[in-house]
Amino acid sequence: MKKEAHILEMPLVALRGLVVFPDSRIHFDVGREKSIAALKAAIGGSQEVFLVAQRDVSSDDPKLEELYNIGVIATVKQVLRLPNSENFRVYVEGLQRAQLLEIVQEKPYYKGCVRVKKDTTVRAQDKNTLEALVRKAKDVFEQYAQIAAQLPPDMILSVLKLEDAGQLADYIASNIPLEYESRQQILNEIKPLKRIERLCVILSHECEVLRIESVISKKVQEQLDENQREYYLREQIKAISSELNDGFGSEEEIEQFREQIEELNLSEEARAKLMRECDRLERMAPQSPESTVSRVYLETCLSLPWNKLTKDKLDLKAARRVLDNDHYGLEKVKDRIIEMLAVRKLSPHIKGQIICLIGPPGVGKTSVARSIARAMGRKYIRISLGGIHDEAEIRGHRKTYIGSMPGRIINAMNTVGTSNPLILLDEVDKLCSDFRGDPASALLEVMDGEQNFAFRDHYIEIPFDLSRVLFITTANDKSTIPAPLLDRMEVSEIESYTHEEKFNIAKRHLVPKQIKRHGLTGNGLRISDKAIRTMIDGYTRESGVRKLEQTIASVCRKAAVKVADGAGRVTVKAADLQELLGPVKFKSENFSERNEIGSVNGLAWTPVGGEMLKIEVAVMEGSGKLELTGSLGDVMKESAKAALSFIRTIADTLNIDKEFHKNKDIHIHVPEGAVPKDGPSAGVTIATALASALSGTPVRCDLAMTGEITLRGRVLPIGGLNEKTMAAYRAGIKTVIIPKENESDLVKVDKTVRAVLEFITVNSIDEVFNAAFLEKGGNMISDDSLPLLEHIDRKRPTITQ
């Protein structure tokens, strides 16, 4: 195809960080295969090649859009292969500007279609402006030459001789150090007037930058001279200080550091690290910030309790006595602690025993850890982990940062001053994580007996032995503890307190403690047993005793006012509590004593203990709508739908209209609608309430139940049995229906609860109906009319007392 005279096809070389101008001669190195092939093709032909800069210097294979539009057609004068290299050095001479129209070939080298761009002719009315710009450019260049490093004299002369604006701009831009983007801006200008104007702007900017650099350089040199002067002065001050302090100077301080390092009997790695730090400190000026950082680091490391131990008290009877004096109940936890002490007595070097106490708030987890430390004779320190979201809180900050410090673990060791304290990691289930790291992951090394003998804090940077530390952790919710962390701990659950346990804790511990705290010792205040029980039942509702202690403290404050007014001894009876504490906050959980239709007692687990859960069902004429209310979660809604579907499959057996799902509206409601509820364990309760409401059969009011239901009527096991049965006990329930597979969990239920409640274990929903319904002796579903449950061993319910 015949091309226009001003449009040419030629080899193309993409330049990285380099711009070539017309009438300029330049050397540059070429290493890319396509560029080398393009140069070889040019040499074998017309010796002309199109040189264009690429926008992104990091691109090895640029596309058309990654190249600038304007480049230079150049003649290849010389190509030399560099010794011991695959690269070539090229010598070219720029001829004229050209515009890249397209790339017509990419392999084995780029070939571009370019249009020659000649300088435009200056209009007559612009000649004066052009002359002024040429003079301005030369003036600015002279200023640049005075500020910049020495320029070749012949270059300055050449600039002064040139009168053509376009050539002047090209010559200056190609011979002074500019960013390649600035050079490309000048190359892009086809009009000489615009080109020289652009050069003036860029040169003025460069002059201003060079002036600022000159000022900065001068300041730096002055600072260096000042530092040298300060060095000599400091040396004189050091000599004077040494004389005034009887010869004790920084050298003596560093020598003391070295002596302490030798005395600590550290590992070779730790000793070498600290000795190197002493050497660094010795070479620093005493007043420099770096010397302060180094000195604080050495003081921190040397203050740690390296190999300092306290002797354990392993008298089991004394330990049991301490635990019993400090806490009422908690027999399982106490037994576990005694077992741990017994093992340590027989095997003193055992490691890796980390106990996690899990239970509701206020049951004494933190105080148990304090009692363990007292029983063993160990130093005790508590680290609160609630809300920590920065890994550096555990591992510390590197000492290069301003204000850096060790993590909480090393700080705790420094505080107690011994290598084998008892460290309580409180609220381990409330750790957070964000962009600063995951503190739970940082704790993995701390809690692992196979790793913590060489724990490395980011600040001290040397291994510290944590294997002799007894770690006790506490948590409220086991499910929120990360699985790898939970795997390193032995879980010991602390259950909710019964009414009797709360009464004894209050009478033995809380009341005397608050009387002493409020200055009512002696005969100042007496609280009757009935008043304590009333506070437990009417003014608190919790698994632990924290709110109960606050209530007792409130009574003590009211009594303190009376004693301060001269009332003498104050006796608080149950009848006085309404005056002191206001109306009863919590009514009795005893539910209606009437056997109702469509109302069934369920049981629920909460983080603070068990609760009674009433399920109510109303059936109305309608079109088959199902309404679920009471802030129910998705799982609980699905349980309700599964229960309804199961009831539809056995409608004939229950003497229910088979079309009830079309002509009846059903409303299932769980009271206390502001409290969110979720979980599958209300399945049997919902199914029983539905069957009762649809068949008109009343349900026993002294009975509660829990269990998950399937579409085929099986009752599946649930969790939280101990808390749920405790709730039934508090509410005065007599009988509790539980899944058969949970029968083995009854051994974990409190002895007092087991003695009072009657437990019925069931496999299928018909056993639930038999135990819950009152009409017709409870036999609502006959054995020969329920084919859905043929696979279940349907015997009479098992009754456990």
PAFI-20599 format. One line per field, with one value per residue (C-alpha): residue number from 1; residue in three letters; z, x, y. Coordinates in steps of 0.5 Angstrom, whole numbers. Layout:
# PAFI-20599
i	c(NUM|...)
aa	c(ALA|...)
zz	c(Z|...)
xx	c(X|...)
yy	c(Y|...)
//
This chain:
# PAFI-20599
i	c(1|2|3|4|5|6|7|8|9|10|11|12|13|14|15|16|17|18|19|20|21|22|23|24|25|26|27|28|29|30|31|32|33|34|35|36|37|38|39|40|41|42|43|44|45|46|47|48|49|50|51|52|53|54|55|56|57|58|59|60|61|62|63|64|65|66|67|68|69|70|71|72|73|74|75|76|77|78|79|80|81|82|83|84|85|86|87|88|89|90|91|92|93|94|95|96|97|98|99|100|101|102|103|104|105|106|107|108|109|110|111|112|113|114|115|116|117|118|119|120|121|122|123|124|125|126|127|128|129|130|131|132|133|134|135|136|137|138|139|140|141|142|143|144|145|146|147|148|149|150|151|152|153|154|155|156|157|158|159|160|161|162|163|164|165|166|167|168|169|170|171|172|173|174|175|176|177|178|179|180|181|182|183|184|185|186|187|188|189|190|191|192|193|194|195|196|197|198|199|200|201|202|203|204|205|206|207|208|209|210|211|212|213|214|215|216|217|218|219|220|221|222|223|224|225|226|227|228|229|230|231|232|233|234|235|236|237|238|239|240|241|242|243|244|245|246|247|248|249|250|251|252|253|254|255|256|257|258|259|260|261|262|263|264|265|266|267|268|269|270|271|272|273|274|275|276|277|278|279|280|281|282|283|284|285|286|287|288|289|290|291|292|293|294|295|296|297|298|299|300|301|302|303|304|305|306|307|308|309|310|311|312|313|314|315|316|317|318|319|320|321|322|323|324|325|326|327|328|329|330|331|332|333|334|335|336|337|338|339|340|341|342|343|344|345|346|347|348|349|350|351|352|353|354|355|356|357|358|359|360|361|362|363|364|365|366|367|368|369|370|371|372|373|374|375|376|377|378|379|380|381|382|383|384|385|386|387|388|389|390|391|392|393|394|395|396|397|398|399|400|401|402|403|404|405|406|407|408|409|410|411|412|413|414|415|416|417|418|419|420|421|422|423|424|425|426|427|428|429|430|431|432|433|434|435|436|437|438|439|440|441|442|443|444|445|446|447|448|449|450|451|452|453|454|455|456|457|458|459|460|461|462|463|464|465|466|467|468|469|470|471|472|473|474|475|476|477|478|479|480|481|482|483|484|485|486|487|488|489|490|491|492|493|494|495|496|497|498|499|500|501|502|503|504|505|506|507|508|509|510|511|512|513|514|515|516|517|518|519|520|521|522|523|524|525|526|527|528|529|530|531|532|533|534|535|536|537|538|539|540|541|542|543|544|545|546|547|548|549|550|551|552|553|554|555|556|557|558|559|560|561|562|563|564|565|566|567|568|569|570|571|572|573|574|575|576|577|578|579|580|581|582|583|584|585|586|587|588|589|590|591|592|593|594|595|596|597|598|599|600|601|602|603|604|605|606|607|608|609|610|611|612|613|614|615|616|617|618|619|620|621|622|623|624|625|626|627|628|629|630|631|632|633|634|635|636|637|638|639|640|641|642|643|644|645|646|647|648|649|650|651|652|653|654|655|656|657|658|659|660|661|662|663|664|665|666|667|668|669|670|671|672|673|674|675|676|677|678|679|680|681|682|683|684|685|686|687|688|689|690|691|692|693|694|695|696|697|698|699|700|701|702|703|704|705|706|707|708|709|710|711|712|713|714|715|716|717|718|719|720|721|722|723|724|725|726|727|728|729|730|731|732|733|734|735|736|737|738|739|740|741|742|743|744|745|746|747|748|749|750|751|752|753|754|755|756|757|758|759|760|761|762|763|764|765|766|767|768|769|770|771|772|773|774|775|776|777|778|779|780|781|782|783|784|785|786|787|788|789|790|791|792|793|794|795|796|797|798|799|800|801)
aa	c(MET|LYS|LYS|GLU|ALA|HIS|ILE|LEU|GLU|MET|PRO|LEU|VAL|ALA|LEU|ARG|GLY|LEU|VAL|VAL|PHE|PRO|ASP|SER|ARG|ILE|HIS|PHE|ASP|VAL|GLY|ARG|GLU|LYS|SER|ILE|ALA|ALA|LEU|LYS|ALA|ALA|ILE|GLY|GLY|SER|GLN|GLU|VAL|PHE|LEU|VAL|ALA|GLN|ARG|ASP|VAL|SER|SER|ASP|ASP|PRO|LYS|LEU|GLU|GLU|LEU|TYR|ASN|ILE|GLY|VAL|ILE|ALA|THR|VAL|LYS|GLN|VAL|LEU|ARG|LEU|PRO|ASN|SER|GLU|ASN|PHE|ARG|VAL|TYR|VAL|GLU|GLY|LEU|GLN|ARG|ALA|GLN|LEU|LEU|GLU|ILE|VAL|GLN|GLU|LYS|PRO|TYR|TYR|LYS|GLY|CYS|VAL|ARG|VAL|LYS|LYS|ASP|THR|THR|VAL|ARG|ALA|GLN|ASP|LYS|ASN|THR|LEU|GLU|ALA|LEU|VAL|ARG|LYS|ALA|LYS|ASP|VAL|PHE|GLU|GLN|TYR|ALA|GLN|ILE|ALA|ALA|GLN|LEU|PRO|PRO|ASP|MET|ILE|LEU|SER|VAL|LEU|LYS|LEU|GLU|ASP|ALA|GLY|GLN|LEU|ALA|ASP|TYR|ILE|ALA|SER|ASN|ILE|PRO|LEU|GLU|TYR|GLU|SER|ARG|GLN|GLN|ILE|LEU|ASN|GLU|ILE|LYS|PRO|LEU|LYS|ARG|ILE|GLU|ARG|LEU|CYS|VAL|ILE|LEU|SER|HIS|GLU|CYS|GLU|VAL|LEU|ARG|ILE|GLU|SER|VAL|ILE|SER|LYS|LYS|VAL|GLN|GLU|GLN|LEU|ASP|GLU|ASN|GLN|ARG|GLU|TYR|TYR|LEU|ARG|GLU|GLN|ILE|LYS|ALA|ILE|SER|SER|GLU|LEU|ASN|ASP|GLY|PHE|GLY|SER|GLU|GLU|GLU|ILE|GLU|GLN|PHE|ARG|GLU|GLN|ILE|GLU|GLU|LEU|ASN|LEU|SER|GLU|GLU|ALA|ARG|ALA|LYS|LEU|MET|ARG|GLU|CYS|ASP|ARG|LEU|GLU|ARG|MET|ALA|PRO|GLN|SER|PRO|GLU|SER|THR|VAL|SER|ARG|VAL|TYR|LEU|GLU|THR|CYS|LEU|SER|LEU|PRO|TRP|ASN|LYS|LEU|THR|LYS|ASP|LYS|LEU|ASP|LEU|LYS|ALA|ALA|ARG|ARG|VAL|LEU|ASP|ASN|ASP|HIS|TYR|GLY|LEU|GLU|LYS|VAL|LYS|ASP|ARG|ILE|ILE|GLU|MET|LEU|ALA|VAL|ARG|LYS|LEU|SER|PRO|HIS|ILE|LYS|GLY|GLN|ILE|ILE|CYS|LEU|ILE|GLY|PRO|PRO|GLY|VAL|GLY|LYS|THR|SER|VAL|ALA|ARG|SER|ILE|ALA|ARG|ALA|MET|GLY|ARG|LYS|TYR|ILE|ARG|ILE|SER|LEU|GLY|GLY|ILE|HIS|ASP|GLU|ALA|GLU|ILE|ARG|GLY|HIS|ARG|LYS|THR|TYR|ILE|GLY|SER|MET|PRO|GLY|ARG|ILE|ILE|ASN|ALA|MET|ASN|THR|VAL|GLY|THR|SER|ASN|PRO|LEU|ILE|LEU|LEU|ASP|GLU|VAL|ASP|LYS|LEU|CYS|SER|ASP|PHE|ARG|GLY|ASP|PRO|ALA|SER|ALA|LEU|LEU|GLU|VAL|MET|ASP|GLY|GLU|GLN|ASN|PHE|ALA|PHE|ARG|ASP|HIS|TYR|ILE|GLU|ILE|PRO|PHE|ASP|LEU|SER|ARG|VAL|LEU|PHE|ILE|THR|THR|ALA|ASN|ASP|LYS|SER|THR|ILE|PRO|ALA|PRO|LEU|LEU|ASP|ARG|MET|GLU|VAL|SER|GLU|ILE|GLU|SER|TYR|THR|HIS|GLU|GLU|LYS|PHE|ASN|ILE|ALA|LYS|ARG|HIS|LEU|VAL|PRO|LYS|GLN|ILE|LYS|ARG|HIS|GLY|LEU|THR|GLY|ASN|GLY|LEU|ARG|ILE|SER|ASP|LYS|ALA|ILE|ARG|THR|MET|ILE|ASP|GLY|TYR|THR|ARG|GLU|SER|GLY|VAL|ARG|LYS|LEU|GLU|GLN|THR|ILE|ALA|SER|VAL|CYS|ARG|LYS|ALA|ALA|VAL|LYS|VAL|ALA|ASP|GLY|ALA|GLY|ARG|VAL|THR|VAL|LYS|ALA|ALA|ASP|LEU|GLN|GLU|LEU|LEU|GLY|PRO|VAL|LYS|PHE|LYS|SER|GLU|ASN|PHE|SER|GLU|ARG|ASN|GLU|ILE|GLY|SER|VAL|ASN|GLY|LEU|ALA|TRP|THR|PRO|VAL|GLY|GLY|GLU|MET|LEU|LYS|ILE|GLU|VAL|ALA|VAL|MET|GLU|GLY|SER|GLY|LYS|LEU|GLU|LEU|THR|GLY|SER|LEU|GLY|ASP|VAL|MET|LYS|GLU|SER|ALA|LYS|ALA|ALA|LEU|SER|PHE|ILE|ARG|THR|ILE|ALA|ASP|THR|LEU|ASN|ILE|ASP|LYS|GLU|PHE|HIS|LYS|ASN|LYS|ASP|ILE|HIS|ILE|HIS|VAL|PRO|GLU|GLY|ALA|VAL|PRO|LYS|ASP|GLY|PRO|SER|ALA|GLY|VAL|THR|ILE|ALA|THR|ALA|LEU|ALA|SER|ALA|LEU|SER|GLY|THR|PRO|VAL|ARG|CYS|ASP|LEU|ALA|MET|THR|GLY|GLU|ILE|THR|LEU|ARG|GLY|ARG|VAL|LEU|PRO|ILE|GLY|GLY|LEU|ASN|GLU|LYS|THR|MET|ALA|ALA|TYR|ARG|ALA|GLY|ILE|LYS|THR|VAL|ILE|ILE|PRO|LYS|GLU|ASN|GLU|SER|ASP|LEU|VAL|LYS|VAL|ASP|LYS|THR|VAL|ARG|ALA|VAL|LEU|GLU|PHE|ILE|THR|VAL|ASN|SER|ILE|ASP|GLU|VAL|PHE|ASN|ALA|ALA|PHE|LEU|GLU|LYS|GLY|GLY|ASN|MET|ILE|SER|ASP|ASP|SER|LEU|PRO|LEU|LEU|GLU|HIS|ILE|ASP|ARG|LYS|ARG|PRO|THR|ILE|THR|GLN)
zz	c(0|-2|4|4|4|11|14|15|17|21|27|34|41|47|52|59|63|57|52|46|42|35|33|40|40|46|48|52|53|50|54|51|46|42|42|40|34|32|32|28|23|23|21|16|13|13|19|22|28|32|39|44|51|55|61|66|66|70|64|60|54|53|49|44|50|54|50|49|42|40|39|35|29|30|26|29|29|32|36|41|45|52|55|59|58|53|53|47|48|42|39|36|33|33|27|27|31|29|32|33|29|31|32|26|28|35|34|33|34|34|28|28|23|25|22|21|25|23|27|25|22|27|25|24|30|35|33|38|43|41|41|49|51|48|52|58|57|56|63|67|64|66|73|73|71|77|82|79|79|74|67|61|58|51|53|56|49|45|49|48|40|39|37|34|39|38|37|44|48|45|46|54|55|52|56|63|68|68|70|63|64|64|58|54|56|52|46|46|44|36|36|38|41|46|47|49|54|57|58|61|66|68|68|73|77|77|79|85|87|87|91|97|96|97|103|106|104|108|114|114|114|119|123|122|125|131|132|132|137|141|141|144|149|151|152|156|160|161|164|169|171|172|177|180|181|184|177|176|169|163|163|170|169|163|167|172|166|164|171|172|166|168|175|172|169|162|156|151|146|151|154|147|145|152|151|144|147|152|147|142|148|150|143|143|146|153|151|145|144|142|148|152|148|149|157|158|154|158|165|163|161|167|172|169|174|171|175|181|184|190|193|192|198|196|203|200|207|208|201|202|208|204|198|203|207|201|197|199|194|187|189|182|181|188|187|180|184|189|184|180|187|188|181|183|189|186|180|181|174|170|166|161|166|164|167|164|169|165|168|168|171|179|180|183|177|179|186|186|182|187|193|189|189|196|197|193|196|189|187|184|178|174|166|163|156|155|149|147|139|138|138|141|148|148|145|146|141|138|141|135|136|140|147|145|151|153|152|158|160|160|164|169|170|172|177|181|181|180|175|177|179|178|172|171|164|165|160|155|151|150|145|139|133|127|122|128|129|133|140|141|136|140|146|143|144|151|153|149|154|148|146|152|155|150|149|145|147|141|146|149|143|147|150|157|160|162|163|170|170|172|168|170|165|165|160|160|154|151|144|143|145|138|137|137|144|147|145|149|156|160|161|168|168|174|174|177|184|187|192|198|195|194|202|205|201|203|210|211|206|203|209|214|208|207|214|215|209|211|218|222|225|232|233|228|223|223|217|218|214|211|209|205|202|200|197|193|190|190|188|184|178|176|176|181|187|184|184|191|194|191|194|201|200|199|205|209|206|209|216|216|215|221|226|224|226|233|232|235|233|226|225|218|217|210|212|212|205|201|205|204|197|194|191|189|183|181|182|183|177|179|173|173|177|172|167|160|153|148|154|155|160|156|158|155|156|157|158|165|167|165|164|164|157|156|149|148|141|139|134|130|124|118|111|114|116|121|125|130|135|141|138|135|131|125|128|133|127|123|129|130|122|123|129|125|119|124|127|120|119|125|125|125|131|135|132|129|122|117|113|119|115|110|115|121|123|128|132|136|141|146|152|154|146|147|149|143|143|138|138|137|144|144|138|143|147|141|138|145|145|138|139|145|142|136|140|146|151|157|159|166|169|174|168|163|157|153|146|139|134|127|122|124|131|134|140|139|145|147|151|157|161|168|167|165|170|175|172|173|180|182|178|183|177|179|173|167|160|157|151|152|150|155|161|162|163|169|174|172|175|182|187|190|184|182|189|188|180|177|170|164|159|152|145|141|141|143|150|151|149|154|160|158|156|162|158|157|161|157|151|146|141|140|139|133|129|128|123|122|129|127|127|135|141|143|151|156|158|163|170|174|181)
xx	c(0|3|4|3|10|10|7|13|13|20|22|20|24|21|25|24|26|29|27|31|30|31|39|41|46|46|48|44|44|39|37|30|30|25|29|35|31|29|36|38|33|34|42|40|35|35|38|32|29|23|25|19|18|13|9|10|18|16|13|17|12|8|2|0|-4|2|7|7|4|10|17|23|26|33|39|43|50|53|51|56|55|57|63|61|53|47|46|48|50|47|49|44|42|35|32|25|19|14|7|6|-1|-1|3|3|8|9|14|20|20|16|14|10|7|9|7|13|11|15|15|9|11|10|5|8|4|7|14|15|12|17|23|21|20|27|30|27|29|36|35|32|38|43|40|40|47|49|45|46|53|58|55|60|62|61|54|53|56|51|45|47|48|42|36|31|26|24|32|33|28|30|37|36|31|36|42|40|38|30|25|23|16|18|22|16|12|17|17|10|10|10|9|16|12|8|15|19|14|13|21|21|16|20|26|23|21|28|31|26|27|35|35|31|36|42|39|37|44|47|43|45|53|52|48|54|59|55|54|62|62|57|62|68|64|61|67|70|63|64|71|69|63|67|72|66|62|69|70|63|61|57|63|62|54|56|60|55|50|56|57|49|49|54|51|44|46|43|43|48|44|41|48|51|45|45|53|52|47|52|57|53|51|58|59|54|54|51|46|43|36|39|43|36|33|38|39|32|32|38|34|28|31|36|30|26|26|31|31|28|23|18|17|11|6|4|0|-7|-10|-8|-10|-17|-18|-16|-21|-27|-25|-26|-31|-38|-39|-35|-34|-32|-27|-24|-23|-19|-15|-13|-12|-7|-3|-3|0|5|7|9|12|15|17|11|9|3|-3|-7|-14|-20|-26|-32|-38|-43|-42|-41|-40|-33|-28|-23|-23|-22|-16|-13|-15|-11|-5|-6|-6|0|4|5|5|-1|-3|-9|-9|-15|-16|-23|-23|-16|-15|-8|-3|3|-1|1|8|10|12|19|24|25|18|18|14|15|14|14|7|3|6|13|10|7|13|17|11|11|19|18|19|13|7|0|-2|-10|-12|-19|-24|-21|-27|-27|-21|-22|-18|-17|-12|-7|-7|-10|-8|-11|-6|-1|-3|-2|5|4|-1|3|7|12|13|13|19|22|17|20|17|18|21|26|28|31|27|24|22|14|14|14|8|1|-4|-11|-16|-23|-29|-37|-38|-34|-36|-33|-26|-22|-21|-14|-13|-19|-15|-9|-13|-17|-24|-27|-34|-37|-45|-50|-51|-57|-62|-58|-51|-53|-56|-50|-45|-49|-49|-42|-38|-42|-45|-39|-35|-40|-41|-34|-33|-38|-36|-41|-37|-39|-47|-48|-52|-56|-59|-64|-64|-71|-68|-63|-67|-72|-66|-64|-71|-74|-68|-63|-64|-57|-53|-48|-48|-45|-52|-53|-47|-49|-56|-53|-48|-54|-58|-51|-51|-58|-56|-50|-54|-58|-52|-49|-55|-55|-60|-56|-56|-60|-64|-66|-72|-75|-81|-76|-73|-79|-77|-70|-69|-76|-81|-79|-76|-77|-84|-84|-82|-88|-93|-100|-103|-108|-107|-108|-110|-104|-99|-93|-87|-81|-73|-68|-61|-58|-50|-53|-56|-63|-69|-77|-79|-87|-90|-97|-101|-107|-112|-117|-121|-117|-114|-108|-103|-98|-95|-89|-88|-83|-77|-75|-69|-68|-67|-73|-77|-75|-77|-84|-85|-82|-87|-93|-91|-90|-97|-100|-98|-101|-107|-112|-109|-110|-117|-115|-119|-114|-115|-113|-107|-112|-118|-115|-110|-104|-101|-95|-92|-86|-87|-82|-82|-76|-71|-69|-69|-66|-64|-67|-69|-76|-78|-82|-85|-88|-90|-94|-97|-99|-102|-106|-109|-111|-114|-117|-113|-110|-103|-100|-98|-93|-89|-83|-80|-74|-71|-71|-76|-75|-80|-81|-82|-76|-73|-66|-61|-60|-54|-55|-58|-56|-58|-65|-66|-64|-69|-74|-72|-73|-80|-82|-83|-84|-83|-78|-78|-71|-69|-67|-60|-59|-60|-52|-52|-56|-50|-48|-54|-54|-56|-61|-64|-64|-67|-73|-75|-77|-74|-78|-73|-76|-74|-80|-86|-91|-88|-88|-95|-97|-93|-96|-103|-108|-114|-116|-110|-105|-105|-107|-103|-104|-98|-102|-103|-97|-93|-88|-85|-84|-77|-77|-77|-83|-84|-87|-83|-77|-78|-72|-72)
yy	c(0|7|11|19|23|25|18|13|6|4|0|3|3|5|9|8|15|18|23|24|31|33|35|32|26|21|15|10|2|-3|-9|-12|-17|-13|-6|-10|-13|-6|-3|-9|-8|0|-2|-6|-1|6|7|11|9|12|13|14|15|10|13|7|5|-1|-4|-9|-10|-3|-3|3|7|6|10|18|20|25|22|23|20|19|16|10|12|6|0|-3|-10|-9|-13|-19|-17|-18|-11|-6|1|6|12|16|23|26|28|31|30|25|23|15|13|6|0|-4|-10|-13|-19|-20|-12|-6|-3|4|8|15|22|27|34|40|46|51|58|64|69|76|79|74|75|80|76|70|75|77|69|68|73|71|64|66|70|64|60|64|64|57|56|61|56|49|45|48|47|46|53|51|49|56|60|55|58|65|64|61|65|60|59|52|50|54|50|43|45|47|41|36|38|40|35|35|29|26|28|35|34|30|36|40|35|35|42|43|50|54|59|55|50|56|59|52|52|58|55|49|53|58|52|49|55|56|48|49|55|51|46|50|53|46|44|50|49|41|44|49|43|38|44|45|37|37|43|40|33|37|40|34|31|36|36|28|29|35|30|24|29|32|25|21|18|16|17|14|9|6|6|1|-3|-4|-6|-11|-14|-15|-19|-23|-24|-26|-33|-32|-36|-35|-32|-27|-25|-24|-19|-15|-15|-12|-7|-5|-4|1|5|6|9|14|21|21|26|23|21|14|13|14|9|4|5|4|-2|-5|-3|-6|-13|-13|-11|-18|-23|-28|-35|-32|-37|-37|-44|-47|-49|-56|-58|-60|-60|-53|-51|-54|-50|-43|-45|-47|-41|-36|-39|-43|-49|-49|-57|-59|-53|-54|-61|-60|-55|-60|-65|-60|-59|-66|-67|-62|-65|-71|-68|-61|-60|-61|-56|-54|-54|-48|-48|-44|-42|-41|-39|-33|-27|-26|-33|-32|-34|-28|-29|-37|-35|-30|-36|-41|-36|-35|-43|-44|-38|-35|-28|-26|-21|-20|-18|-16|-18|-15|-11|-12|-11|-10|-15|-11|-11|-18|-18|-11|-6|-6|-1|3|6|12|11|3|-1|-9|-13|-14|-21|-18|-12|-17|-21|-15|-12|-19|-20|-27|-32|-37|-33|-34|-30|-29|-28|-25|-25|-29|-29|-22|-21|-17|-17|-11|-9|-8|-16|-21|-22|-29|-31|-28|-31|-38|-38|-36|-41|-47|-51|-53|-46|-41|-43|-38|-33|-27|-20|-15|-10|-14|-19|-24|-31|-31|-37|-37|-45|-44|-39|-42|-39|-39|-36|-34|-33|-32|-36|-42|-41|-34|-37|-38|-46|-46|-42|-46|-53|-51|-50|-55|-52|-52|-50|-46|-47|-42|-42|-45|-41|-44|-43|-35|-35|-38|-34|-28|-30|-32|-27|-22|-19|-19|-16|-10|-9|-8|-4|1|2|-2|-7|-10|-9|-4|-8|-14|-17|-23|-29|-28|-21|-24|-29|-24|-20|-26|-27|-21|-16|-20|-25|-27|-33|-30|-26|-19|-16|-19|-16|-9|-10|-11|-5|-1|-4|-2|5|6|3|7|14|11|9|16|20|16|10|5|-2|-3|-9|-11|-15|-18|-13|-7|-8|-4|2|1|-2|0|-4|-12|-12|-19|-23|-30|-34|-39|-39|-40|-46|-47|-52|-48|-50|-48|-45|-49|-48|-48|-48|-43|-42|-35|-33|-31|-37|-41|-38|-40|-39|-39|-41|-39|-41|-38|-41|-37|-38|-35|-37|-41|-36|-37|-31|-32|-26|-25|-23|-30|-32|-35|-42|-42|-40|-46|-50|-47|-49|-56|-57|-55|-59|-65|-63|-63|-71|-73|-69|-75|-78|-72|-71|-65|-62|-64|-58|-53|-51|-48|-45|-43|-38|-40|-35|-37|-32|-32|-27|-22|-19|-14|-20|-24|-31|-36|-44|-50|-53|-50|-55|-60|-54|-51|-58|-59|-52|-53|-60|-57|-51|-55|-61|-57|-61|-57|-58|-59|-53|-56|-59|-56|-59|-58|-61|-60|-64|-67|-67|-75|-73|-75|-71|-69|-67|-60|-56|-52|-57|-55|-48|-50|-55|-49|-44|-50|-51|-43|-43|-48|-53|-61|-64|-63|-67|-68|-72|-79|-77|-72|-77|-78|-70|-71|-72|-65|-62|-60|-65|-60|-59|-67|-68|-64|-64|-71|-72|-75|-77|-78|-81|-78|-73|-78|-79|-72|-71|-77|-74|-67|-68|-69|-71|-79|-81|-77|-83|-78|-82|-89|-94|-97|-90|-87|-90|-84|-86|-94|-93|-90|-95|-92|-94|-91|-85|-86|-83|-81|-78)
//
